[in-house]
């Protein structure tokens, strides 16, 4: 970090890190380091940390931190992770909205995939320690050196709204004059705002809602940040002015300065041109692909990312398009000995995110070029004095083709290093200090290498710690997911059980309703059996005796069951067999079991077997000629007198039949007895 960075500013830089507690818990405290710029001409200013900045350290609550930000309006609020200041995306947007105009939240460790703070600090020569206060100071110094990305949820477009500051009221004698005055003041304030925007040469669009007497409101959409607009939030009398930045769809990270580091560029030409930028430490910086972009557009994008020292291709020989890019940047070229296989590209780029195969091929070329030069970069870094830009040395050796010593000597002369040409530190400014021996120089280089390796080991340990924390978080999320799945499974089982019970109850309900309907039909049939049309049966009204008759269409089991289901067959019924033929013993027994008063035989001759069963069960069977049956729809009746006479006639015939059968049995017994006596005499 140079002194120019702080001297160019007149606003402080805040560095923040969680000191204790958790932002998702209750009342976290923060380590706060404030870098206040000091005058270059006043190096002895009290509490100044050298000629660069005055450093103030404190431990504050979140509320106090917000008050200090509002009071001091720092240029940057720097942290290694933006979500140390907010529990989630919504809180982070709220924190960004609360920042004063001109204050930016900076994440110094990168964008969506941040690096460990220790690695970033080591790369930029910033002192680093694991204590929260030292991490906060490292973040502040990195931000002061314009290292990091601004965290933003808003675009560079701002809305300025001029509207009524009070209601126009519900009416009254002076309502029109009152409303006209308010709308007139809104119009006047709108013109003032428009005049100020024009004076500052800002691009804007205006949308006005005209009302009685002037404007109800006016909205200006300005292409600028709030701090660049000569209008602020205000409310005076009848008019209110509100300034608010337009929200983005999500959280975005924008670099504080365009990257000008030395980089390795991989290019995949074709219908879709793709490019990938990789740092000298192997970090993937950016990817690009376009079907419409020309060479100038690709070149401009690469220049925005850094200064290429190697331009790489994934095929052999290097395509002419890639060679043109290499020559335009005066960079070294790299190509594989044979075309890179797809499976090797997939393996080498497995940890990176890319949008298509073209970006993958460009990235693979850049990463393989880095792998091929990694040992050379390490050797150059070991020989480069701390005061020199390692990237410049690497560029001179790799792209320029010079030796490390000559590049160091040239850069030392350009930097005013005394012209000794041996790459020694600027600390050797005292002529009385003896010159280092070769052994001491070797020891110095080895110590520097040990320091770098220790820093690298610390960064690896940080990576392991972060990975362990991520694993613990994922295990916790997995356990929560399993618990939720168990709850859902129990819920599903309970729901299934209730659904089965509901289905069973619904089936029972339907069956009960069907039984009720059947019974209601039987009741209606029985009612209809007695509800005869008096116009056809006038003798019922006169008190003459009629008896209801239940009609059975045919002398079969099915017909008997149908009649029983329709209106029931019970003891004492008079049954009319419309067709009496075809019955057997079982059918006759089924009819006899109902114990009917009488059976009226219609068409057809009743079988001997059925007649015998009914006779044995004393069921009178009378012909329809003797008992005429009168029918109306499904109802039938017969004369009680005719029925009684027919039954009496059947009783007489039955008695005579029984006597005949009895006489026949006696004759049979006598015959058998006689046959039994004569049989022995015949045998003698």
C-alpha positions in Angstrom: 0.0 0.0 0.0 1.4 3.4 -1.0 1.1 6.7 0.9 -0.7 8.1 -2.2 -3.8 6.0 -1.4 -4.5 7.6 1.9 -3.3 11.1 1.0 -5.8 11.2 -1.8 -8.7 10.9 0.6 -10.0 13.1 3.3 -12.4 10.5 4.7 -11.6 7.6 7.1 -11.7 3.9 6.3 -13.3 1.4 8.7 -12.1 -2.1 9.1 -14.5 -4.5 10.9 -14.4 -8.1 12.1 -16.5 -10.0 14.6 -14.9 -9.9 18.0 -17.3 -12.1 20.0 -20.7 -13.6 19.6 -22.5 -14.5 16.4 -24.3 -12.2 14.0 -27.1 -14.8 13.9 -27.3 -14.7 17.7 -27.7 -12.0 20.3 -25.6 -8.8 20.5 -22.4 -9.6 18.6 -19.4 -7.2 19.3 -17.0 -6.1 16.6 -13.4 -5.2 16.4 -13.2 -1.8 14.7 -10.1 -0.2 13.3 -10.4 3.3 11.9 -7.7 4.7 9.5 -7.9 8.5 9.5 -5.8 10.2 6.9 -3.1 12.6 8.1 -1.4 15.5 6.4 1.8 14.5 4.6 3.4 17.6 5.9 2.7 16.7 9.5 4.3 13.3 10.1 4.5 14.0 13.9 0.8 14.2 14.3 -0.3 12.7 17.6 -1.3 9.1 17.5 -0.3 8.8 13.9 0.9 5.4 12.6 3.6 6.8 10.5 3.0 9.3 7.7 0.2 7.2 6.3 -2.8 7.2 8.7 -3.8 7.7 12.2 -5.1 4.3 13.6 -7.8 4.0 16.2 -8.8 0.6 17.6 -12.0 -0.2 19.6 -14.5 -3.0 20.4 -18.0 -1.8 19.7 -21.6 -3.2 19.5 -23.4 -3.3 16.2 -25.6 -0.3 17.2 -22.6 1.8 18.1 -20.9 0.7 14.8 -23.9 2.0 12.9 -23.8 5.3 14.8 -20.1 5.8 14.1 -20.7 5.1 10.4 -23.5 7.7 10.4 -21.4 10.2 12.2 -18.0 9.8 10.5 -19.4 8.8 7.0 -16.3 6.7 6.1 -15.2 6.1 2.5 -15.1 2.3 3.0 -16.5 -0.1 5.6 -14.1 -3.1 5.0 -14.6 -6.7 6.1 -13.4 -10.1 5.0 -17.0 -11.3 4.8 -20.0 -9.1 4.3 -22.3 -11.5 6.0 -20.5 -10.8 9.3 -22.6 -7.7 9.4 -25.9 -9.3 8.5 -27.5 -12.7 9.2 -29.1 -13.1 5.7 -29.6 -11.4 2.4 -32.5 -9.3 3.6 -30.6 -7.9 6.5 -27.6 -7.2 4.3 -29.8 -5.2 1.9 -31.1 -3.2 4.9 -27.6 -2.5 6.1 -26.5 -1.3 2.6 -29.6 1.0 2.5 -28.7 2.5 5.9 -25.2 3.5 4.8 -24.6 7.2 4.3 -24.3 8.5 0.7 -20.7 7.9 -0.5 -19.9 5.1 2.1 -19.3 1.7 0.5 -19.2 -1.7 2.0 -16.1 -3.5 0.8 -15.4 -7.2 0.9 -11.6 -7.3 0.6 -11.3 -11.1 0.1 -13.0 -11.2 -3.3 -16.5 -11.7 -4.7 -18.9 -14.6 -4.4 -16.0 -17.1 -3.7 -13.7 -15.1 -1.3 -10.1 -16.1 -0.5 -8.8 -16.4 3.0 -7.9 -13.0 4.4 -4.4 -14.2 5.2 -3.7 -15.0 1.6 -4.9 -11.7 0.3 -2.9 -9.8 2.9 0.2 -11.7 2.1 -0.2 -11.1 -1.6 -0.4 -7.3 -1.0 2.2 -7.1 1.7 -0.2 -6.2 4.5 0.5 -7.3 8.1 -1.9 -10.0 9.2 -2.8 -11.7 12.5 -5.5 -14.1 13.5 -6.8 -11.9 16.3 -10.1 -10.1 15.3 -8.4 -6.7 15.8 -5.6 -7.5 13.5 -7.9 -9.0 10.9 -10.0 -5.8 11.1 -6.8 -3.7 10.6 -5.8 -5.8 7.6 -9.2 -5.4 6.0 -9.0 -1.6 6.5 -5.5 -1.3 5.0 -6.5 -3.5 2.1 -9.5 -1.4 1.3 -7.4 1.8 1.7 -5.2 0.3 -1.0 -8.3 -0.2 -3.2 -8.1 -4.0 -2.8 -11.5 -5.8 -2.8 -15.0 -5.6 -4.2 -17.8 -3.3 -3.3 -20.9 -5.1 -2.0 -23.9 -3.5 -3.5 -27.6 -4.2 -3.8 -28.4 -1.1 -5.8 -27.7 0.1 -9.3 -26.1 3.5 -10.3 -29.6 4.7 -11.1 -31.4 6.8 -8.5 -35.1 7.8 -8.2 -35.9 11.3 -6.9 -39.6 11.6 -6.1 -41.3 14.9 -5.3 -44.8 14.5 -3.8 -47.4 16.1 -1.5 -46.2 16.4 2.0 -49.7 16.4 3.5 -53.2 15.2 2.6 -55.6 17.5 0.7 -58.2 16.9 3.4 -61.8 15.8 3.3 -63.4 19.1 2.1 -64.7 22.4 3.3 -65.3 26.0 2.2 -61.6 26.5 1.2 -61.0 23.0 -0.1 -60.3 24.0 -3.7 -57.9 26.8 -2.8 -56.1 24.5 -0.3 -55.7 21.7 -2.9 -54.6 24.2 -5.5 -51.9 25.6 -3.2 -50.4 22.1 -2.4 -50.3 21.1 -6.0 -48.8 24.4 -7.0 -46.0 24.0 -4.4 -45.3 20.5 -5.7 -44.9 21.9 -9.2 -42.6 24.6 -7.9 -40.4 22.2 -6.1 -40.3 19.9 -9.1 -39.0 22.7 -11.3 -36.3 23.5 -8.7 -35.1 19.9 -8.6 -35.1 19.7 -12.4 -33.0 22.9 -12.6 -30.4 21.5 -10.1 -30.1 18.3 -12.1 -29.6 20.2 -15.3 -26.9 22.4 -13.7 -24.9 19.3 -12.7 -25.3 17.8 -16.3 -26.9 14.7 -15.0 -28.9 12.5 -17.4 -32.5 11.9 -16.1 -36.0 11.2 -17.1 -39.1 12.9 -15.7 -42.6 11.5 -15.1 -45.2 13.9 -13.8 -48.8 13.3 -12.6 -50.7 16.5 -13.1 -53.6 17.5 -10.8 -55.8 20.4 -10.1 -53.7 23.5 -9.7 -50.3 21.8 -10.5 -48.6 18.4 -9.8 -49.7 15.6 -7.5 -46.2 14.1 -7.8 -43.1 14.0 -10.1 -40.5 11.2 -10.4 -37.0 11.8 -11.7 -34.9 8.7 -12.8 -31.3 9.9 -12.6 -28.3 8.1 -14.0 -26.1 8.7 -10.9 -25.5 7.7 -7.3 -27.2 9.6 -4.5 -24.0 11.3 -3.4 -23.6 12.7 -6.9 -27.1 14.3 -7.0 -27.5 17.8 -5.6 -30.8 16.9 -3.9 -31.4 15.1 -0.6 -34.4 13.8 1.4 -36.4 16.6 2.8 -39.9 17.5 3.9 -41.0 21.1 4.2 -44.6 22.2 4.4 -46.7 20.9 1.5 -43.8 19.1 -0.3 -41.8 16.0 0.4 -38.6 14.9 -1.5 -37.4 11.3 -1.4 -34.1 10.0 -2.9 -33.7 6.3 -3.2 -31.4 4.1 -5.3 -32.9 1.4 -7.6 -32.6 -2.1 -6.2 -30.8 -4.9 -8.1 -32.2 -8.3 -8.4 -29.7 -9.6 -5.9 -26.4 -8.9 -4.2 -23.5 -8.0 -6.5 -19.8 -7.5 -6.1 -18.0 -4.8 -8.1 -14.1 -4.5 -8.0 -13.0 -1.2 -6.5 -10.5 -0.8 -9.3 -10.0 -2.5 -12.6 -7.6 -5.4 -12.2 -4.1 -4.5 -13.6 -2.2 -7.5 -12.2 0.0 -9.6 -14.4 -2.1 -12.5 -15.6 -2.2 -15.6 -17.8 -4.9 -15.6 -20.5 -6.3 -18.7 -22.2 -8.2 -18.1 -25.5 -10.5 -20.5 -27.4 -11.2 -19.0 -30.9 -14.1 -20.0 -33.2 -17.7 -19.1 -33.8 -17.9 -18.5 -30.1 -14.8 -16.8 -28.8 -13.9 -17.5 -25.2 -11.2 -16.2 -22.9 -10.1 -17.0 -19.3 -7.9 -15.0 -17.0 -5.8 -16.7 -14.3 -3.6 -15.0 -11.7 0.1 -15.8 -11.2 -1.0 -17.8 -8.1 -3.4 -20.0 -10.1 -6.6 -18.1 -9.0 -9.3 -17.9 -11.6 -10.1 -14.2 -12.1 -12.7 -14.1 -14.8 -14.3 -15.9 -17.8 -15.7 -14.5 -21.1 -17.5 -15.9 -24.1 -19.4 -14.3 -27.0 -20.7 -15.2 -30.4 -20.8 -11.6 -31.6 -17.7 -10.1 -30.0 -14.9 -9.1 -32.3 -11.2 -9.0 -31.6 -11.4 -5.4 -30.3 -14.1 -6.3 -27.8 -12.2 -9.3 -26.6 -9.0 -7.3 -26.3 -10.7 -4.6 -24.4 -12.1 -7.1 -21.9 -8.7 -8.7 -21.4 -7.2 -5.3 -20.8 -9.8 -4.6 -18.1 -8.7 -7.8 -16.3 -5.0 -7.3 -16.2 -1.7 -7.3 -18.1 -1.2 -10.7 -19.9 2.3 -12.1 -19.7 1.3 -15.5 -21.2 -1.3 -16.2 -23.8 -2.2 -19.9 -24.0 -4.1 -22.2 -26.4 -5.5 -25.7 -25.8 -4.4 -27.1 -29.2 -1.2 -27.5 -31.2 -0.2 -25.7 -33.2 -1.4 -22.4 -31.8 -4.3 -20.9 -33.9 -3.5 -17.8 -35.8 -6.2 -15.8 -33.9 -4.5 -16.7 -30.6 -1.1 -15.8 -32.0 -2.5 -12.3 -32.9 -3.6 -11.8 -29.4 -0.2 -12.9 -28.1 1.6 -10.4 -30.4 -0.8 -7.6 -29.5 0.0 -8.0 -25.8 3.7 -8.7 -26.4 3.3 -11.8 -24.2 4.8 -15.2 -24.1 2.9 -18.0 -25.8 2.0 -21.5 -24.5 0.6 -24.5 -26.3 0.5 -28.2 -25.4 2.6 -30.7 -27.1 -0.6 -32.3 -28.4 -4.2 -31.2 -28.3 -5.6 -31.4 -24.7 -8.1 -34.3 -24.3 -11.6 -33.4 -23.1 -11.3 -35.6 -20.0 -8.2 -33.8 -18.9 -9.8 -30.5 -19.4 -12.8 -31.6 -17.3 -10.5 -32.8 -14.6 -8.4 -29.6 -14.5 -11.4 -27.3 -14.5 -13.5 -29.3 -12.1 -13.4 -26.7 -9.3 -14.3 -23.8 -11.5 -17.7 -22.6 -12.7 -18.0 -22.0 -16.4 -21.0 -21.3 -18.7 -20.1 -23.4 -21.8 -17.5 -25.7 -23.3 -15.7 -22.8 -24.9 -15.0 -21.1 -21.5 -13.9 -24.5 -20.2 -11.4 -24.9 -23.0 -10.0 -21.4 -22.6 -9.7 -21.9 -18.8 -8.0 -25.3 -19.2 -5.4 -23.7 -21.5 -4.7 -20.9 -18.9 -4.5 -23.4 -16.0 -2.2 -25.8 -17.9 0.0 -22.8 -18.8 0.2 -21.9 -15.1 1.0 -25.5 -14.1 3.9 -25.5 -16.7 5.3 -22.2 -15.3 4.5 -22.7 -11.6 8.0 -23.8 -10.6 9.5 -20.9 -12.6 7.2 -18.5 -10.8 8.3 -19.9 -7.5 12.0 -19.6 -8.3 11.5 -16.0 -9.5 9.6 -15.1 -6.3 12.4 -16.6 -4.2 14.9 -14.3 -5.9 12.7 -11.1 -6.0 13.3 -8.6 -3.2 10.2 -7.7 -1.2 10.3 -4.1 -2.4 10.0 -5.0 -6.0 6.8 -6.0 -7.8 7.0 -9.7 -8.3 4.5 -9.5 -11.2 6.8 -7.1 -13.0 9.8 -9.4 -12.5 7.8 -12.4 -13.7 6.7 -10.4 -16.8 10.3 -9.4 -17.6 11.6 -13.0 -17.3 8.7 -14.9 -18.9 7.5 -12.4 -21.6 10.8 -10.5 -22.1 13.1 -13.5 -22.1 15.6 -11.9 -19.7 17.3 -13.4 -16.7 15.9 -12.8 -13.2 19.1 -10.9 -12.2 19.0 -8.5 -15.1 15.3 -7.8 -14.6 15.8 -7.1 -10.9 18.7 -4.9 -11.7 16.8 -3.0 -14.3 13.8 -2.5 -12.0 16.0 -1.5 -9.1 17.6 1.2 -11.2 14.2 2.4 -12.4 13.1 2.5 -8.8 16.2 4.4 -7.6 17.6 1.5 -5.7 21.2 2.8 -5.8 22.3 1.1 -9.0 24.1 -1.8 -7.2 22.4 -4.2 -9.5 22.4 -7.1 -7.1 18.7 -6.8 -6.2 19.3 -6.0 -2.5 16.7 -4.2 -0.4 16.4 -0.4 -0.1 17.2 -0.9 3.5 20.9 -0.8 2.6 21.0 3.0 2.5 23.6 3.3 5.2 27.1 3.4 3.5 28.7 2.3 6.8 26.7 -1.0 6.8 28.9 -3.9 5.5 27.9 -5.6 2.3 26.1 -8.9 2.7 28.1 -12.0 1.9 26.8 -14.7 -0.4 26.0 -16.9 2.5 24.1 -14.1 4.3 22.2 -13.4 1.1 21.3 -17.1 0.8 20.1 -17.2 4.4 18.0 -14.0 3.7 16.4 -15.6 0.7 15.7 -18.9 2.6 14.1 -17.0 5.4 11.9 -15.1 3.0 11.0 -18.4 1.4 10.2 -19.9 4.8 8.0 -16.9 5.6 6.1 -17.4 2.3 5.8 -21.1 3.0 4.5 -20.4 6.5 2.0 -17.9 5.1 1.0 -20.5 2.6 0.6 -23.1 5.3 -1.5 -20.7 7.3 -3.7 -20.1 4.4 -4.1 -23.8 3.9 -5.0 -24.2 7.5 -7.6 -21.5 7.1 -8.9 -23.3 4.1 -9.1 -26.5 6.2 -10.9 -24.7 9.0 -13.4 -23.2 6.6 -13.9 -26.6 5.0 -14.4 -28.2 8.5 -16.9 -25.5 9.3 -18.7 -26.1 6.0 -18.8 -29.8 6.6 -20.3 -29.2 10.1 -22.9 -26.9 8.6 -23.8 -29.4 5.9 -24.0 -32.2 8.5 -26.3 -30.0 10.6 -28.4 -29.3 7.5 -28.5 -33.0 6.7 -29.6 -33.9 10.2 -32.3 -31.2 10.0 -33.4 -32.6 6.6 -33.5 -36.1 8.0 -35.6 -34.9 11.0 -38.0 -33.1 8.7 -38.2 -36.2 6.5 -39.1 -38.3 9.6 -41.7 -35.8 10.6 -43.1 -35.8 7.0 -43.1 -39.6 7.0 -45.0 -39.8 10.2 -47.4 -37.2 8.9 -47.9 -39.1 5.7 -48.6 -42.4 7.6 -51.1 -40.6 9.8 -52.8 -39.0 6.8 -52.9 -42.4 5.0 -54.5 -44.0 8.1 -57.1 -41.3 8.4 -57.8 -41.5 4.6 -58.4 -45.3 4.9 -60.6 -44.8 7.9 -62.5 -42.1 6.0 -62.9 -44.4 3.0 -64.3 -47.2 5.3 -66.7 -44.8 7.0 -67.9 -43.5 3.6 -68.4 -47.1 2.3 -70.5 -47.9 5.5 -72.4 -44.7 5.0 -73.2 -45.5 1.3 -74.2 -49.0 2.3 -76.5 -47.7 5.0 -78.0 -45.2 2.6 -78.6 -48.0 0.1 -80.3 -50.1 2.9 -82.4 -47.1 3.9 -83.4 -46.5 0.3 -84.4 -50.2 -0.1 -86.4 -50.1 3.1 -88.1 -46.9 2.0 -89.0 -48.5 -1.3 -90.5 -51.5 0.6 -92.4 -49.2 2.9 -93.8 -47.3 -0.1 -94.7 -50.5 -1.8 -96.5 -51.7 1.3 -98.3 -48.4 1.5 -99.3 -48.6 -2.1 -100.6 -52.1 -1.5 -103.2 -50.6 0.8 -103.7 -47.3 -1.0 -106.1 -48.5 -3.7 -107.8 -46.3 -6.2 -111.3 -45.9 -4.7 -112.7 -45.1 -8.2 -111.8 -48.7 -9.3 -112.6 -50.3 -5.9 -115.7 -48.5 -4.6 -116.6 -51.5 -2.5 -113.6 -50.8 -0.2 -115.3 -47.5 0.7 -118.5 -49.3 1.3 -116.8 -51.6 3.8 -116.9 -54.8 1.7 -114.1 -57.2 2.5 -111.0 -57.3 0.2 -107.7 -59.0 0.9 -104.3 -57.8 -0.6 -102.5 -60.2 -2.8 -98.8 -60.3 -3.3 -97.9 -61.2 -6.9 -95.1 -63.6 -7.7 -94.4 -63.6 -11.5 -93.2 -67.2 -11.6 -92.9 -70.2 -9.2 -89.1 -70.0 -9.0 -86.6 -69.2 -6.3 -85.5 -66.0 -8.0 -89.0 -64.8 -8.4 -89.8 -65.5 -4.7 -86.6 -63.7 -3.6 -87.5 -60.7 -5.8 -91.0 -60.5 -4.4 -89.6 -60.8 -0.9 -87.2 -58.0 -1.5 -89.8 -55.8 -3.1 -92.6 -56.0 -0.5 -91.7 -58.9 1.8 -93.3 -62.3 2.2 -94.6 -63.0 5.7 -96.9 -65.4 7.5 -100.6 -65.0 6.6 -99.9 -63.5 3.1 -102.0 -64.4 0.1 -99.6 -65.2 -2.7 -100.6 -65.1 -6.4 -98.4 -67.3 -8.6 -98.9 -65.8 -12.1 -97.1 -68.8 -13.6 -97.3 -71.9 -11.3 -95.3 -74.3 -13.5 -91.7 -75.4 -13.1 -91.3 -75.5 -9.3 -89.5 -78.2 -7.6 -89.3 -79.4 -4.0 -86.8 -76.7 -2.9 -88.9 -73.9 -4.4 -92.1 -75.2 -2.8 -90.3 -75.5 0.6 -89.1 -71.9 0.2 -92.7 -70.8 -0.3 -94.0 -72.9 2.5 -91.5 -71.5 4.9 -93.2 -68.1 4.6 -96.5 -69.8 6.0 -98.8 -68.1 3.5 -102.6 -68.1 4.2 -103.2 -69.3 0.7 -101.6 -69.7 -2.7 -103.6 -68.6 -5.8 -102.5 -70.6 -8.8 -102.5 -68.8 -12.1 -101.4 -70.1 -15.5 -99.6 -73.4 -15.7 -99.9 -76.6 -13.9 -98.2 -77.0 -10.5 -95.8 -79.9 -10.4 -96.6 -83.0 -8.4 -93.6 -82.6 -6.2 -94.5 -79.0 -5.3 -98.1 -79.8 -4.8 -97.1 -82.6 -2.4 -94.9 -80.3 -0.4 -97.5 -77.6 -0.1 -100.1 -80.2 0.8 -97.9 -81.7 3.5 -97.3 -78.2 4.9 -101.1 -77.5 4.9 -100.7 -74.6 2.4 -104.0 -74.2 0.6 -103.6 -74.0 -3.2 -106.6 -72.6 -5.0 -107.2 -71.8 -8.7 -107.4 -68.3 -10.0 -110.8 -69.1 -11.4 -112.2 -69.6 -7.9 -110.6 -66.4 -6.5 -110.4 -63.7 -9.2 -107.5 -61.3 -8.7 -107.8 -57.7 -9.6 -104.6 -55.7 -10.3 -103.9 -52.0 -10.4 -100.2 -51.3 -11.4 -98.2 -53.4 -9.0 -101.1 -53.8 -6.5 -103.5 -56.7 -6.4 -106.6 -57.6 -4.3 -109.1 -60.4 -4.1 -112.5 -60.9 -2.5 -112.3 -62.1 1.1 -115.5 -64.1 0.6 -114.2 -65.8 -2.6 -110.9 -66.6 -0.9 -112.6 -68.1 2.2 -114.9 -70.2 0.0 -112.0 -71.4 -2.0 -110.0 -72.3 1.1 -112.9 -74.1 2.6 -113.3 -76.1 -0.7 -109.6 -76.9 -0.6 -109.9 -78.0 3.0 -112.7 -80.4 2.1 -110.7 -81.8 -0.8 -107.6 -82.0 1.4 -109.6 -83.9 4.0 -110.9 -86.3 1.4 -107.3 -86.7 0.0 -106.0 -87.4 3.4 -108.7 -90.1 3.9 -107.9 -91.6 0.5 -104.2 -91.6 1.3 -104.9 -93.2 4.7 -107.1 -95.9 3.2 -104.4 -96.5 0.6 -101.8 -96.9 3.3 -104.0 -99.3 5.3 -104.6 -101.4 2.1 -100.9 -101.4 1.5 -100.2 -102.5 5.0 -102.8 -105.3 4.8 -101.4 -106.4 1.5 -97.9 -106.5 2.9 -99.1 -108.4 6.0 -100.8 -111.0 3.9 -97.9 -111.3 1.6 -95.7 -112.0 4.7 -97.9 -114.9 5.9 -98.1 -116.8 2.6 -94.5 -116.5 1.9 -93.3 -119.2 4.4 -96.0 -121.8 3.3 -94.8 -121.4 -0.3 -91.2 -122.0 0.8 -92.2 -125.3 2.5 
